[in-house]
Amino acid sequence: MSTTPPASPAPSPPGPSSRGLRMRETFRTVVADHFADGAAPVHAELVFSDAPFDSDDEFLCDFYNEILHQGTCDRYTQDGVPLLAVLATDDRVPPYERMSLVGLLFRIATVAGRDEAECWPQPRSCGNPAAEARARAAVREAVPRLLARWEAEPVIVRMPLTAIAAAFPTTEAAQALLPELRTLAGRYRGRTLPGDYVRLAGTVIGRRENLLTAVEVLTSQYWSPTVRSAPLPGRAMHLLRQMLDRLLSTARA
């Protein structure tokens, strides 16, 4: 499914439907520019619609939920990934929203492993494995583009980029990021949330032989645990998700 955006989006007229929706106007401009020569994903319909929203937060909540519905992938999630990647790598989108966009891509890429680790040893009660695999593959395609932004991004965006790298640890782009992660971790000495988080991601990517110990130490002290027998990659992503959520909520405060 697809939708073709207008060539040059016009501002919404004053009134209740446009109140507080500067982010939707920004998204319209970015999407129209990037998808000018082809059809945008179906999820762009909400960006170009005149659906009434009272605030940016209300619009963004609906928009993101259309792509990752209540934390689960559906058959259209993969189509929304290129749209999120375009928005996450355009400087016209404010850093705080790029932070959220990259964080959403991480959640899409890791939903299957995280849920499996959380439910273990019981089977997952919901999920669409085929849709999850396609969505993860779509995020993987975007990884080089996302991580290439590292030098240009502020720390608040580098944090979810760190999680993206850890979600695809064997990719060339993630491996190339290791020196930058060590530098970033060096800014947060001692047992601090940012430092623990970046060091855990670096362990996932570069020192996997130490990963079990790192996950056990962190979950036993700070975070909702997963059982030791659960698949280790999923346990690590489950932990990183909790830590990233805390970091993002602090950045928004």
C-alpha positions as CSV (number, residue, x, y, z in Angstrom):
1,M,0.0,0.0,0.0
2,S,1.3,3.5,-0.8
3,T,0.2,7.1,-1.1
4,T,1.7,9.9,-3.2
5,P,2.3,13.1,-1.3
6,P,1.5,16.5,-2.8
7,A,4.5,18.0,-4.7
8,S,4.6,21.1,-2.4
9,P,2.5,20.8,0.8
10,A,0.7,23.9,1.8
11,P,0.3,25.0,5.4
12,S,-2.8,24.0,7.1
13,P,-5.4,26.7,7.5
14,P,-5.9,28.2,11.0
15,G,-8.3,26.3,13.2
16,P,-8.6,23.4,15.6
17,S,-7.1,20.8,13.1
18,S,-3.8,22.7,12.9
19,R,-3.5,23.9,16.5
20,G,-0.1,23.0,17.9
21,L,0.9,20.9,14.9
22,R,4.2,22.4,13.8
23,M,5.7,18.9,13.8
24,R,3.2,17.6,11.3
25,E,4.0,20.6,9.0
26,T,7.7,19.7,9.3
27,F,7.1,16.1,8.6
28,R,5.0,17.0,5.5
29,T,7.8,19.1,4.1
30,V,10.5,16.4,4.7
31,V,8.4,13.5,3.3
32,A,7.3,15.5,0.3
33,D,10.9,16.3,-0.5
34,H,12.2,12.8,-0.1
35,F,9.4,11.0,-1.8
36,A,8.9,13.5,-4.6
37,D,9.7,11.0,-7.3
38,G,7.8,8.1,-6.0
39,A,5.0,6.9,-3.7
40,A,5.4,7.4,0.0
41,P,4.4,4.6,2.4
42,V,0.8,4.3,3.4
43,H,1.7,5.7,6.9
44,A,2.3,9.1,5.3
45,E,-1.4,9.5,4.8
46,L,-1.7,10.7,8.4
47,V,1.1,13.2,7.8
48,F,-0.8,14.8,4.9
49,S,-4.3,14.4,6.3
50,D,-6.3,17.1,7.9
51,A,-7.2,14.9,10.8
52,P,-7.8,17.0,13.9
53,F,-5.2,16.9,16.6
54,D,-4.8,19.2,19.6
55,S,-1.1,18.9,19.9
56,D,2.1,17.6,18.4
57,D,2.2,14.9,21.1
58,E,-1.2,13.6,20.1
59,F,-0.3,13.6,16.4
60,L,3.0,11.9,17.0
61,C,1.5,9.3,19.3
62,D,-1.0,8.3,16.5
63,F,1.6,8.4,13.8
64,Y,4.1,6.2,15.6
65,N,1.3,3.8,16.7
66,E,0.3,3.4,13.1
67,I,3.7,2.0,12.3
68,L,4.4,0.0,15.5
69,H,0.9,-0.7,16.8
70,Q,1.0,-1.1,20.6
71,G,4.5,-2.4,20.4
72,T,3.8,-5.1,17.8
73,C,4.7,-5.3,14.1
74,D,2.0,-5.9,11.5
75,R,2.3,-6.5,7.8
76,Y,2.7,-2.8,7.1
77,T,5.4,-2.0,9.7
78,Q,8.2,-2.7,7.3
79,D,6.8,-0.1,4.9
80,G,6.9,2.5,7.6
81,V,10.6,2.0,8.3
82,P,12.0,3.9,5.3
83,L,9.6,6.8,6.3
84,L,11.0,6.8,9.8
85,A,14.6,6.6,8.5
86,V,14.0,9.6,6.3
87,L,12.6,11.7,9.1
88,A,15.3,10.5,11.5
89,T,18.1,11.7,9.2
90,D,16.8,15.1,8.2
91,D,18.1,18.1,10.1
92,R,14.8,19.9,9.6
93,V,13.3,17.5,12.2
94,P,14.4,18.8,15.7
95,P,17.0,16.7,17.6
96,Y,14.5,15.6,20.3
97,E,12.2,14.2,17.7
98,R,15.0,12.5,15.8
99,M,15.9,10.9,19.1
100,S,12.4,9.5,19.3
101,L,12.4,8.3,15.7
102,V,15.7,6.4,16.1
103,G,14.4,4.9,19.3
104,L,11.3,3.7,17.5
105,L,13.5,2.1,14.8
106,F,15.4,0.2,17.6
107,R,12.1,-1.0,19.1
108,I,10.9,-2.3,15.7
109,A,14.2,-4.1,15.1
110,T,14.3,-5.8,18.4
111,V,10.7,-6.5,19.3
112,A,10.9,-10.3,18.7
113,G,14.0,-10.9,20.8
114,R,13.0,-8.6,23.6
115,D,9.5,-10.2,23.9
116,E,11.0,-13.7,23.8
117,A,13.5,-12.9,26.6
118,E,10.7,-11.3,28.7
119,C,8.4,-14.3,28.4
120,W,11.0,-17.0,28.6
121,P,10.6,-19.9,29.3
122,Q,7.0,-19.5,28.3
123,P,6.2,-18.9,24.6
124,R,5.2,-15.4,23.5
125,S,1.5,-14.9,23.7
126,C,1.4,-12.6,20.7
127,G,3.5,-11.4,17.8
128,N,3.8,-11.9,14.0
129,P,7.2,-13.5,13.4
130,A,7.0,-13.0,9.6
131,A,6.2,-9.3,9.9
132,E,8.8,-8.8,12.6
133,A,11.5,-10.4,10.4
134,R,10.6,-8.2,7.5
135,A,10.5,-5.1,9.6
136,R,13.9,-6.0,11.2
137,A,15.4,-6.5,7.7
138,A,14.1,-3.1,6.7
139,V,15.7,-1.4,9.7
140,R,19.0,-3.3,8.9
141,E,19.0,-1.7,5.5
142,A,18.8,1.7,7.1
143,V,21.6,1.1,9.6
144,P,24.5,2.5,7.5
145,R,22.5,5.7,6.8
146,L,21.6,6.1,10.4
147,L,25.0,5.5,11.9
148,A,26.7,7.7,9.3
149,R,25.0,10.6,11.1
150,W,27.0,10.0,14.3
151,E,29.4,12.9,14.1
152,A,26.7,15.4,13.2
153,E,24.3,14.4,15.9
154,P,24.1,15.7,19.5
155,V,24.4,13.2,22.4
156,I,20.6,12.9,22.8
157,V,20.5,11.3,19.3
158,R,23.7,9.4,19.7
159,M,22.1,7.4,22.6
160,P,19.4,5.7,20.4
161,L,22.0,5.4,17.6
162,T,24.1,3.4,20.1
163,A,21.1,1.0,20.5
164,I,20.7,0.7,16.8
165,A,24.3,-0.3,16.5
166,A,23.9,-2.9,19.2
167,A,20.8,-4.3,17.5
168,F,22.9,-5.1,14.5
169,P,26.4,-5.8,16.1
170,T,28.0,-7.7,13.2
171,T,27.3,-5.1,10.5
172,E,30.2,-3.1,9.2
173,A,28.6,0.1,10.3
174,A,28.3,-1.1,13.9
175,Q,31.8,-2.4,14.0
176,A,33.2,0.9,12.7
177,L,31.3,2.7,15.5
178,L,33.2,0.9,18.3
179,P,35.9,3.6,18.7
180,E,33.3,6.3,19.0
181,L,31.4,4.3,21.6
182,R,34.6,4.0,23.7
183,T,35.0,7.7,23.5
184,L,31.4,8.4,24.5
185,A,31.6,5.9,27.4
186,G,34.7,7.8,28.6
187,R,32.6,10.8,29.2
188,Y,30.6,8.9,31.8
189,R,33.0,7.4,34.4
190,G,31.8,5.3,37.2
191,R,28.4,3.6,37.5
192,T,26.2,6.1,35.8
193,L,23.2,5.3,33.6
194,P,24.7,6.7,30.4
195,G,28.0,5.1,31.0
196,D,26.5,1.7,31.8
197,Y,24.3,1.9,28.8
198,V,27.0,2.8,26.3
199,R,29.4,0.2,27.8
200,L,26.8,-2.5,27.5
201,A,26.2,-1.6,23.9
202,G,29.9,-1.8,23.3
203,T,30.0,-5.2,24.9
204,V,27.3,-6.4,22.6
205,I,29.2,-5.2,19.6
206,G,32.8,-5.8,20.5
207,R,33.2,-8.1,23.5
208,R,30.4,-10.6,23.4
209,E,32.4,-13.1,25.5
210,N,31.7,-10.7,28.4
211,L,28.0,-10.1,27.6
212,L,26.4,-12.6,30.0
213,T,28.3,-11.1,33.0
214,A,27.4,-7.6,31.9
215,V,23.7,-8.4,31.6
216,E,23.6,-10.3,34.9
217,V,25.3,-7.5,36.8
218,L,23.1,-4.7,35.4
219,T,19.7,-6.5,35.7
220,S,20.4,-7.7,39.2
221,Q,21.0,-4.2,40.4
222,Y,18.9,-1.8,38.4
223,W,16.4,-3.2,35.9
224,S,13.6,-5.7,35.4
225,P,15.3,-9.0,35.0
226,T,15.1,-11.7,32.4
227,V,15.9,-15.3,33.3
228,R,19.4,-16.5,32.8
229,S,18.4,-19.3,30.5
230,A,16.7,-17.0,28.0
231,P,18.6,-16.3,24.7
232,L,21.3,-13.8,25.5
233,P,20.9,-11.4,22.5
234,G,17.3,-10.9,23.5
235,R,18.2,-10.4,27.1
236,A,20.7,-7.7,26.1
237,M,18.2,-5.9,23.9
238,H,15.5,-6.1,26.7
239,L,17.9,-4.4,29.0
240,L,19.1,-1.8,26.5
241,R,15.4,-0.9,25.8
242,Q,14.8,-0.2,29.5
243,M,17.9,1.9,29.8
244,L,17.2,3.8,26.6
245,D,13.7,4.5,27.7
246,R,15.0,6.0,30.9
247,L,17.5,8.1,29.0
248,L,15.0,9.4,26.5
249,S,12.5,10.3,29.2
250,T,15.2,12.2,31.1
251,A,16.1,14.1,27.9
252,R,12.5,15.1,27.3
253,A,12.1,16.3,30.9
